[in-house]
């Protein structure tokens, strides 16, 4: 999924689609949102609310591990 789609999709639709995403898709969405949050032109509040949704999904899938699974995934990704 492209960052532009994540940011333009209705928040409720994005939240419901998160449940059906694979772990890699969830982690890739988080990475895209993190990059967007660093962009000065992005609507920061909207991006941060979507990051919170992804964080909640990661916590649901990996109870008690916070973002450790995501951080481990990041280590395995090529530098971009």
N, C-alpha and C positions, 0 to 999 in steps of 0.2 A: 504494500500500500504506500502510496506517495504521501509526502508530508502535506501537500496542498489538499489532498482528499481528507486527511485526518483533521485538518483545521477548518475545512468548509462543511464537513458533514455535521448534521444536527447532533448535538451533544447526547441526546437520548438514544439516537441510532448508534452512535459510536460506542456508548456504554453497553448496549445490548450486543453489539458485534464483538466486543472484547471477550465475552464469554465463549464465543465460538472459535476464537483465534487459537492457533498453535502457540506454544511457548515462544518459538522463534519470532512469530509475528507480533506477539505482545512486546517482546524485548526490542524488536526493530521499531515498533511504534513509539516506545519510550525513548529510544535513541533519537528518532526524528523529532520528537517533541522537545527533547533537551537541546538539540541544535537550534530549533526554532525559538526557544526561550532566550537564547543568546543573541538572536537577531534583533536589532534595534527597531526594525519596521514591523515586527509581529505584534499582534494584540496580546500583550503579556498576560493579562488576567485570563483570557480565554485559553491560552497555552497552558498556564499553570493549573487551571481547573481540569484540563484534559490529562495533564501529568498526574494529578491527584487520582483521577479515575483509573489510570493504568497502575499506579502504585497500589490502589485497593485491590485490583485484579491480581497483581503479583502476590500480595499478602494472602488473598483467598486461596491461591494455588499452592503457596509455600508458607503455611502458617508459622509464625514465630521467627521467620528468617529475614524479615524486612526486605531489603533490596539485595541481599547477598546473591541470590540466584542470577539476578540481572547483572551485577558486577562481575560475577564469574563468566557469564556469557560474553560480556564486553571484552574480557581478557583474551577470549578465543577469536575475536573478530579482527580482520585485517584493519590496519590503520587507514582512515579515510580523511 
